[in-house]
Amino acid sequence: MLYIDTSVLLVYTLTQALEPARYTSTRKLVAKIATGKLAAATSFYALHEVYLFALGNAPDFPTGAAFGKGALNRILRLPLQIFPLVSREERRLLGRKLSALPDASDMPHAVAALLHGCEAIVAYDEHFRAITHVIGYKTPADCV
């Protein structure tokens, strides 16, 4: 199973017009997930980040909320497993293995992926390369 990071979900839902090259690979990845050719998951943490991104890039709350809700609906229609938020204890225990991760905001994604036995994190975030000794890292292009 692959863990789909926020950076991929954003390209799929909200930033495709800004990132057409990434959207091409992302669309192909999502098609494989939608048809069951790839098993994938994401987390409530990633879903929350997508929603916050929509709010943060909108001119007002109602517009951001509408775009955020639309993005979440699009993601939740996919056959993805949705992992819960990781506990403080899970983060503490697995965090030691992930100490090379340079961005602390990526930690919940890596912990969730490890905790649930994912083979790799699929992302556009290069920070995950720092922990490939613990869990794989792929871009959407690597998966299609």
N, C-alpha and C positions, 0 to 999 in steps of 0.2 A: 504494500500500500504506500502511496505517495502522500506527503503532507503538502497542501497548497497554501503558500504564504500570501499575506495581504498584498504584496507587490504584484502578484499574478492576478488576484481577484480584482484589484483596481484597474488593471489593463482590460480585463474582461468586461467590467461593468461601467466604469466612469471615465477612463482616460484613453479609450481606444482612438479617438480622433487626434489626440496629442502624441500618441505613440503607435503609428500605423505599422511599423516594422515588428514591434513586439506583439501587436494585436494579431498579426498573421499567425505567429507561432502559438500564441495563447488560444486563439480560436480553434486551431487544430488539436491542441491538448484537450480543450474542453469537449470537443467532438468525441474524442476517444473516451473520455470520462462518461459522457452522456450515453454512449452506446455500450458501455460496460467493458470496453477493451482495456481500460485502466481502472484500477481501484484507487480511490483517493479520498482524502479527508481534509478538513480544515478545523478551526476552533472558534469558540465564541469570542476569543480574543481577536482573531482576524476579522470576524464579522463586525465587532465593535469598532475596530480601526477603519474599516470601510465606511461605516456610518459616520464616524467622526471626520473622515476625510471629506465626505459630502457636505457636512455642516460647515467645515472650515473653509470650503472653497465656494460657498454660495453667498449671494448678496444679503440674504436674510435667513432666519431660522425656518420659516415655512418652506422656502424653496429648497434649502439643504435637506430638510426632513423628507421632502417628497423625493428628491434624488436618492437619498440614502435608503429610503424604503424600497424604491424601485430596484436599486442595486442588490439589496438583501433578497428581495423576491427572486431576482434572476439567479442568484447564487443558490438559494434554497430549493429551486426547482431541479437542480442537478442531483444525481444520485451520490452525493458526498456524505460520508460520515461526519458528524459534527462532534468534536471533542469538547468536553467541558473545560472551564477554567481550571488551571492547575492549582493545587493547594500550596500553601506556604511550605509545608513539609516536603512535598514532591519537588518543589523548586529548589529547596535547600539540598536535598539528597542528590538530585541529578545535576544541580548547578555546578558542583565540583568538576564533573566530567566536561562541562561546557565553559570552563573559565577562560578559554581562549577566545570566546565570542566577544568582539570589541564593542558591540552595541547592546547594552543591557535590555533595551526594548525588544530585542529579538529572542531573549531568553525564554519567555513563555511559549513561543512557537516551538523552539528546539526541545524544551522539556515535554510538551504535549506530544510531539512527534516521537520522541524516544519512549516515553511512557506507554504509548499505544503501538509500538513495534513497527513504525514506518521505516521503510528502507532508505528514503531520501526526503529532503525538503526541496520542493520545487519553488524557485524564487528568482527574482531579478536582483535581489539584495546580495551583493558579493560578500557581505560579512559572514555568511554561512560557510564560505570556503574555509574559514579558520577552524571549523570543527569537523572536517571530513574524516578525521581519524576516529570520530565517534558515530557520525551519521552522514550518509551521502548528501551531496548537493547537486542539483540539476537545474538547468533553465528549462523553460517550456520547449525550446528548440531541441534540447537533448532527448525529449520524450516523444517527439513526433517523427 
